[in-house]
């Protein structure tokens, strides 16, 4: 791989995730503390990420795969994204911000797929080279968190009260503008399906529905949706909770979760050989329950170590469930349904599961408004902890460690 190509793709990946990490992590805090958003309004805005995850496959499949170069589409989307982030900066309330966040996530979730497409199609040996390129995405997210806490100091209680978090949207807009311009300098990546007919079912991975006839894959599929419900509590409530409990530099400390993710990615092959699918996914689900229990009973003073430990569990929570789940899906689907199955599981988790989760989190937060301070936050975290435990028990009882036979039919559903 040429050095120039490596630098281009690494910078692309770094900015892609720095951009989201620069404003999304603190979004819940900004909505509650600065815009006075009600719990259901917060849920409504966070749910746009799931709506974007559902809409993105249609956009990519219908436009980017058939009419225009991937790097040009990505460049235009990021330039639009810069404008949308500026509109978020100017929004005076949650209702006026909603359409800008929705449009942003439709474009951003599309660029996530395009970054992978541009990378894979321009690397000579993607299996060996892509992990190094993807590493810069995680670094970008971490640097964004560290910058907000340790460089700009926008997330302390005093800074939040003064409205400093509003600047995160300007930081994101500047990054989106820079990435949009960079995209036009990336290697040409022309459409692959220029003369092929577009099928809506293919975009959502519906061809892989036949795999649900296999009991174990069905149990995994349902479990993946269920576990995304309590996971949504973390994205929506973690930063507001850490700010409220008085943990210093909360956004920077949340970036430690990405550091643990890097370490766990290196450990996945080691544990996978020794534990297999079921035990590793059980560990991942259990880690979510443990994380929420640590949040429920920790605080930002004498028990701050419990909060830090909960954050550091992110690698186990994510990699042992989602990364191993992707490996499992790939093994069960085989060549025939590989792409379709991954698309189906992605839409199920990030679309259906998290969409339900954001709304459940909103309804529970609304119901607990009568409580204040530590009591309020304890119940907020005990709720998803209980959901994760139920999910763990269902998976433990019903999922069997075996390789189902590949489906015989090749017909699309």
N, C-alpha and C positions, 0 to 999 in steps of 0.2 A: 504494500500500500504506500502510495506517495505521501510524503510528509505534508504537502499542501492539502491533500484530500483529508488526511487525518485531522489537521487543524480545523478545516472547515466544518467537518461533521461533528467534531468535539465541541466547537463553539456553538453550533446549531443546537446540540443536545443540552449544553449548559444553559443557554439562554431560554430554551423551551421550558425548562423546569424552574429556573430562577424566576421567570416571569410570573408563573402561577404562585410559587412560594412567597413572592414579594407582597401579595395582598390577600390571598385566599385563606392563609392560616389565621390571620387576624380579623377576617371578615365578620365572624360571629360577635367578636368583642366590639367592633365598630358599629354594627347594626344595633346592638343592645345599648351600648353606652353613649354613642354619639347621635344616632338617629332615633333612639327610643322605640325601636321596633318590638312588637309583641312577639311571643314565642312562635305563633303560627305564621307570622310574617317572615320571621327568620327561616323557618322550615320551608316556606314557599320559595324564598330566594335560593337556599341551598339545594332545593330539588331541581333547580335548573341544570345542575351538573348531570343529573341522571337523564333529564330530557335531552340534553346535548349528546349523551352517550347513545341514546336511541336514534337520534336524528343523524348523527355523523355517518353511519354506514351508508345511508341513502345518498348523502352528499358525495362521499368518496366514490361510491359505486357508480353513480349516475353522471357525475361531472369530471372528477379528477382522474378516474380510470379510463375515460373515453374521449375527452375533448382537449385537455390542456396538460402541459408538463406539470409534474407534481411539485417541483420547486417553485414554479410561478404561482400556482394556486396557493401554496403555503405562504408565499410572500404577500400576496394580496390579502389573505385572511389575517395575517399578523398586522398589516397596516390598518385594516378595519378594526382589529382588536385594540390597537393603540387609541383610536378614536373612541371606542366604546368605554375603555378604561377612563378616559378623560370625562366622559359623560357620567360615569359612576362617581368620579371625584366631585362633580358639580351637583349631583342629585341631593335634594334636601330632605328626602324621606325614603322609606323602604319601598313604597308603592311606585314612586317615580324611578327608583333604581332597578326594579325588577326586569323591565323589558331589555335594558342594556346588559344585565347579567345573563339573561336567557340567550340573547343573540351572541354574546361573547362565548358562552360555552358551546353553542352549536358550532361556531368556527374553531374554538380551541380544541375540542374533542376530535374534530376533523384533522387538525394539524398533528395531533398525537400519532394518528395512523400514518400520516404523510411523512413524518420524521423517520419512522421505521422503514417505510417504503423507499425513501431516498437513500437511506443508509444501506439496506440490504442490496439494492440494485447497483450500487456503486462500489461495494467492497468485493475484493477478489475471493476472500474466504470468510463469509459472514459469521460462521459458527465460532471461529477463533477471534475475529476482529471486532464483531459487534459488542460483546460484553465490555470491552475496554471503552468503546464509544459511549455506550449506555451509562457507564460509570460517571461520566461528566454530567449527566442529568441529575443524578442523586447529589453530586457535589454542588450543582447549581441551586438545588432546593436548600441544602444546608447553608450555603453562603448567604442566601436570601434571609434565612432566619437569623443567622449571626449578625448580619448587617442591621436588621431592624432593632435587635436588642443591644448590641455592643458598639455599633458604629453610629447609628442615628438616635438610639434611645427613645424610640417612639412608643414602646409598649409598657412602660411603667405606669402605675396607677395615676400619677400626676400628669404624665404625658398624654395618656388616654383621656383624662378629664379636660385637658386643654385642646383636644381635637387633633393631636399630632398624627394619629393613625390615618387620617385622611390622605396624608402624604404617600402612603403605600400605593395608592392608585396611580399617582404620578410616577413613582418608581417603576411600577408595572408597565405603564404606558411608554416610558422611555425605553424600557427593555424590549417591548413589543415592536416599537419603531425600529430599533437597531436590528432585531432579528428579521423583520420584514425586509429590510434593505439587504441584509446578508443573504437571504434566500435567493435573491436574483443573481448572486455570485456562485451559487452551488452548481455542481455538474448537472447538465441537462438530463432530465429523467422523463422521457416522453410517455404518454399513456399506453398501456399494454392491451386494452380491450377496445380499441378504437372502432372496430367494425363488428363488435359483438353486441347482441341484444341484452338489455338490462332486465333482470328479474328481481322484483321487490323481495321475494322470499329468500333469494340468495344473500341479499344485503343483511338480512337479520339472522342468517344461519339456519333457516328453517329446514334445509335439506337434512340436517343432523337430527331432526326430531325422531327419526327412526331409532336412534340410539337409546331413546328413553324407554324402549321396550325391554332393555336390559335392566334388571332390578337394581344392580349395584350402581350403574351410572345414573339411574333415576334418583336413588337415595343421595348420591353425591350432588346432583343437580339441585334437588330440593334443599339440601343442607347449605349449598353455596348461596342460595337466595335468602334462607333464614338467617344465616350468620351476618349477612350484609345489613340486616335490620339493626342489630345492636352496634355494628361498626359505624353507622351513620351518626350515632351519639358522639363519637370521638371527634369527627370532623366539625360537627356543629357546636359542641360545647367545651372542648378541651381548652382552647385558648381563653375564652371568657372565664372559665373556672380557675385556671392558673393565675390570671390577673386578679380575680376576686379574692383568691386565697392568699395573695401576697407573695407568691414565688417570684424572686428577682429574675429579670430578663427571661420571661416565660417563652417568648418566641424563639430565642436562641437555644433555650434548653429543649424545646420541642424538636429542634433540628437534630438532637442527639438520636432521635428515633431513626433518622436516615443513616446515621453512622452505624447503628446496630443492624440495620437492614443490609448494609454492605458486608458486614462480618458474617451474618447468617447466610447470605448468598454463597459465600465461600464454603460454609459448613454443610449446606444442603446435600451435595454429593456424598459427603462422608456419612451423614446420618441416614441418607436414603438407602444406601446399601444395607445398613444394619437394622433399620426400623421398618421400611416399606411404606406404602401409601397410607394405610389406615392409621398407624401409630403416629406418623408425622402430622397428618391432618388433625388428629385428636389433640396433639400437643398444641397445634396452632389455634384451634377453637378454645382449648382450655386457657391459653395465654390471654385471650380476650377477656374471659371471665376474671382471671387473676388481675389483669390490668385495671378493670373497673372497680374491683374490690379495694385495690391499693388507692385508687382515687377517692373512693367513698370514705375511707378511714384515715387518709393522710391529710396534711395541711402544708402551708407554705412556710411554717416556722420550725418547730421541733421535730415534726414528722415529714419534713420536706424530702427526706431520702425515699419515702414511699412513692411520692410523685415522680421522682427521677427514675426509680426502678420501673414504674408503670410506663414511662416514656420509653425507656430502654428495651422494653418488651416488644416494641414495634416490629423489630426484625423477625422475631419468632411468630408474632401474630400474623404478619403479612406473608413472609416467605414460606413458612411451614403449612399455611393453608392455601394461599393463592398460587404461589409458584409451583408447589407440589401438585395442586389441583390442575394447573395447566399441563404439567407433565403427564398426569393421569389421563386427562382428556385426550392428549395427543396419542397416548398408547392405546386407548380404547377405540378412538375414531379410525386410526389407521390412515393410509394415504387417501382413501376414498372420500372420507368426510372430515379430514383434518382441519382445513380452513373454516369450513362451515360450522364444525363443532366448537372451535375456539370463539367464533363470532357469536354463536348462540349462548355460550356460557358467559361471555363478556356482557352481552345485552341483559342476560338474566341477573347478573350480579350488580353491575354498575347502573343498569337501567331500572329493572323491576325491583330488586332487593333494596338498593339504597334509596330509591324513590319512596318505597313504603317506609323505610327506616327514618328518613328525614321527617316525614309526616307524623310517624309514631312519636319521635322525639319531640316534635312540636306540641302534640296533644298532651303528652305527659308533662312537659314543661308548663303548659297552660294550666293543667290540673294541680300542679304543685306551687302555683304562685302564692298561695296563702302562707307557705313556709318561707323563712328567711335565712340568709347566711349559710352556715355549715350544714344545718338540717336540710335545707333545700338541695344543696349540692349532693349530700349523701344519698338522698332518695333518687336524684337524677342518675347517679352512677349505679345504684343497686338495681335499678330497672333493667338496663342492658346486661348487667352481670347475670341476672336471673335468666334472661333470654338466651345468653350464650351457654349457660349450664344446661338448659333444656335442649338446645341444639346439640350439645356435646353428647348428651344421653341418647338422643335419637340416632345420631351417627354411630355411637358405640354399639347400640343394640341391633341396628338394621344393616349396616354396611359390612360386607364380607370381603376379606382380602383375597381376591382371585382375579384372573384375567378372563372377562367374558368373551365369547366368540364374536367374531366380526359379523355384522349383518349380511345376509345373502343378497338382498335386493339392492340395486343401484339406482332405483327410481327416486326422483326428487319428491319431497313431500309438498 
